[in-house]
Amino acid sequence: MKYILMFFFALSLASLYSQDGQLFAYKDRRIINSWSTEVLPKRVLDFRVGHRFGDIAGAGGGWETFYGLENSSDVQIGFDYGLLNNVTIGVNRSKGAGPLGQLVNSHVLWQIARRGDERPATLGFMGMATMSTMPKSDNPSSLSHFPKFAHRFIYYSELVAAKRFSQRISGSVGLNYIHHNYARMDTETDLFAVTVAGRLQISRSFALLAEATYPISVNKNPENNYYFPLGFGLEWETGGGHIFQINLVNSKGMVETDYIPYSTSDWGAGGFRLGFTISRKFRT
């Protein structure tokens, strides 16, 4: 744990002491599931649609479900807007794949610092509030029991640092925090996690992506049916404001308050799925 935090803060300091530049560590605000440090220019609107299918292999996949393409694990649709040149706000709706569904998510991304020319480094802060709009359960042991309206809310924050190490390679590391207003005996009110991600530019339009999020908790392990979120993606910048991404991930959910606490699919047992994200930008 000590060495992870030392690496994180060292990367953060690197972002504070370089020179201003124009290149980017990432082309999009999302890497796969997690956030990068990139923001929208002021007065630019981004319409986004994301989808996660069912298991490709294992007991829930194979030919019977056309390798997961006939099932839907999660769907997300929403908008982001460049409020300032270093601040992006957004709202989206997710189906949800954990014990809570029908999720409305509002977020703000603040790019605290950006330094560098040929090899830029950035430091960003993400804050998000998730509200479950699913019907209230009469079962007191259910996470959706919601004794109070405030219990519908889950909060997420992340401090993330990113660096472009060369013309082709970028990387980032983030420290995540999740707070549940309402928790069962088998869930944690507060959860920390670390996200590590990377990007490899393979051509002018295509890049490979990878990310992993590891919770800092003794309860999040395979013995308790938890498998840390791990994903790989192919990013295609088609031009004209379009970014298309196709990915393979074991997490069913798409929003941090859903997939970080409730990742129960094992890559080794075929519990991974195809997903995609489409982004289209408009200037207002």
Secondary structure as GFF3:
##gff-version 3
##sequence-region A 1 284
A	DSSP	alpha_helix	2	16	.	.	.	ID=ss1
A	DSSP	beta_strand	44	55	.	.	.	ID=ss2
A	DSSP	three_ten_helix	63	65	.	.	.	ID=ss3
A	DSSP	beta_strand	72	84	.	.	.	ID=ss4
A	DSSP	beta_strand	87	94	.	.	.	ID=ss5
A	DSSP	beta_strand	103	115	.	.	.	ID=ss6
A	DSSP	beta_strand	121	132	.	.	.	ID=ss7
A	DSSP	three_ten_helix	149	152	.	.	.	ID=ss8
A	DSSP	beta_strand	153	164	.	.	.	ID=ss9
A	DSSP	beta_strand	169	180	.	.	.	ID=ss10
A	DSSP	beta_strand	190	201	.	.	.	ID=ss11
A	DSSP	beta_strand	206	215	.	.	.	ID=ss12
A	DSSP	three_ten_helix	222	224	.	.	.	ID=ss13
A	DSSP	beta_strand	230	239	.	.	.	ID=ss14
A	DSSP	beta_strand	242	249	.	.	.	ID=ss15
A	DSSP	alpha_helix	256	259	.	.	.	ID=ss16
A	DSSP	three_ten_helix	267	269	.	.	.	ID=ss17
A	DSSP	beta_strand	273	283	.	.	.	ID=ss18
###
